[in-house]
Amino acid sequence: MESMSAASALLPFNSWETVRCELLHSRICDLQLRIEGSPVEPFTQRLHREFAAKGLQFRPAYYLTDTWGCPDRVPVIGIPFYLADRRLARIEEEQTGEIEDGAMTMMLLRHEAGHTISYAYRLWKDPGWAETFGPFSKPYREVFHPQPQSREFVRHIYTSQYGRTYAQKHPDEDFAETFAVWLTPRSNWRRRYHFWPALNKLRYVDALMRQICKRKPRRTSGKLVNPVEEMTLPLAEHYGQRAEKFRAAAQGFVDDKLRTVFPRLTGNSALPARDVLQKHHAELLERLTRWSSIDEDSANAILLKLEDRAGALRLRLRRRQEHEKLLDVAAMATALAVEFSYCGRLMG
């Protein structure tokens, strides 16, 4: 994929500001976005060639939406709408601090393709599937605690929060990641994973694909989630809603981190952590907005959430620890802000 810096150079600064303003005030559904003829189409065509090279008759379908993912048990890949237009990709990069390059786009497509082939052929119902990856019905949790050194799982997609341990999130993700490694040209998975227990999963996928390669899928369509044609928000409000999504989901996300900064402590000499955070709110806000990529309102929401949860958890600290703990909180809040910048990008 052409780098956004290269695409940006095509427009003088003043012209870009005009285009940017028009786009931000346009409804996403009115931008007439489509995959055909867009910058992302060559990557979907490449994925189809990879399927053909493996002898698979099935070909994934695609649609534009607000994030990567497949609707629940629907064999259709959702691709972020901004990848269909270089101008929107530039705005995405400005808003979040990153944009998928060609290598990452293909990694994500292969991962989502694993979901589509599983859903198209209902592979999770195969007894061998559950024996190999675990029960498909296992509860799906957004936050999980991976084991980075485990060799029970392949390593494919990289996320800022979990590194290359995404396969450990859920059996459905384990299968998708294993399929992606199997599908990737020149991945040398037999040699790379030769001494890993994960090799058994790759062998299972290899055998399973040989069984179904000529079969017709049992399902080819279903209800889509947030198709671009139904995204009626102006682009600016879409990015504003990301902040709201983060605020709403933040409670469970910050509790473990707060407990790490403020271990269990009792005694009359200990200070309530919430009081200390509130006392230094302005100082922390200034540092957070200076060193993160989010605006003051979103930064303020993060700090208010930390204060609220610190109070709810009745966290405390010793007086002599105040300066040290404030540094820890500033670093943690900045990390949360960085995570917010990536909100909605992976995975499913």
C-alpha positions, 0 to 999 in steps of 0.5 A: 500500500502506498505510504500515506506520506507519499499520498499526502505530498500530492496536495499542497498544505492549504489544499489538503486542509480544505479537503480534510475539512470537507471530508470531516464534515461529510457523512461516511455513507455519502463518500461513495466508498467501495472496494472495487478500484480502491487502494485495498482491492489489490490486497483482496485479489492477492488473498484470492490468489493465495487461496487458489495456490492452496487449492481452495475453491472458497473465496472470502467476500468483503465489505467496508465497515468501521473496523477489521472483523467478521460478523458473528459466524458470517463468512464476510471480511469487514475492512475499515472504510478508510483503506478504500481512500488514501485521503481518509487513510491520511485522516485516520493516521492523523487521528490515531497515529498509525495506518496499516501498511501492505504487510499488516493489511495482508496479515489482517486479511489472512487472519479474517480469512481464517474466520470466514472459512471456519464460518462458511464450512461450520468447521467449529462443529467438527469434533477434531476442531474442538479437540485441537483448539478448544470449545467454540462456545468458550466465553469471549473476553476482550481482556485476557492474560496471555503467556508470551513464552507459550509454544502451544500457539502460533505467532502471527498478528502483532498488537500493541497490547498483547504482542504476538499472542492473539491466538491465545484470546479464544479458540476462534482466534486460535484457529484464525491465527493458525490458518493465517500462518498456514496460508501465508506463502513461504511461511515455512511453518513445518520448519519454523514450528517443528519443535512446537506443540502448535505444529499439531494445530497447523497439521490439523488445519493442513489436513482439514483444508485438503478435506474441504478444498473442493466442497461448496461452502454451507454459508456464504452470507449473513447480516453485516455489522455497520456496513459503510452504506449505513454509517450516517455519522459525519466523519468527525463524529465517528472519531468522536465516538471512539472516545465515547467507546473508550470511556464506556469500556474503561472500567474493567480495563483500568482496574488491574493496572490501578491495582498494580500501581497501588497494591493493597495497603491498610493503615491510618497513615495511608492516603486515599489514592483518589484524593491524591489523583484529584489533587494533582489532576491538572498537572497530570492532565497537562502531562497527558495531553503533552505526551499522548496523541489524544485531545484534552477532553479524552485525556480528562476522561481517562483521568476521571475514570482512574480517579473514579475506579481508584475510589471504588477500589479503595486504593491507598498509598503511603505519604512518602510514595506520593511522588513515585506513584504520580509518576507511575500514574502519568506513565500508565495514563499515557499508555492508556491514551496510546491504547485509545489511539488504536481503539477499534482496530483489531480484532475479531 
